[in-house]
């Protein structure tokens, strides 16, 4: 860990002719002992932009992966729902035929001698 010392420079006594100091006026200035050069600043800025680009790319790709899994699960659910509906229809059809054949009302019915259709 590095320690950075700052130089304390008071501005109160440098300009004695203008001794009009008002409230909440900044009277001190701190100057850092070490400064970064323009090349180092550029390198740091480029590195930050690259890191932010990677973060954005990963955030964009994450919903795509979840969307793919969601679509697979949704498609499987739709297939199972349609299969369930088909089985319900078949079950109702089989039960109704068996119920009709076994009913006493259907056993007492006779077939008609002739059938006429109206136009």
Secondary structure, DSSP 8 states (H G I E B T S, - for coil): -----EEEEE-TTT--S-----TT---EEEEES----HHHHHHHHHHHHHHHHHHHHHHHHHHHHHHHHHHHHHHHHHHHHHHHHHHHHHHHHHHHHHHHHH-HHHHH----S------
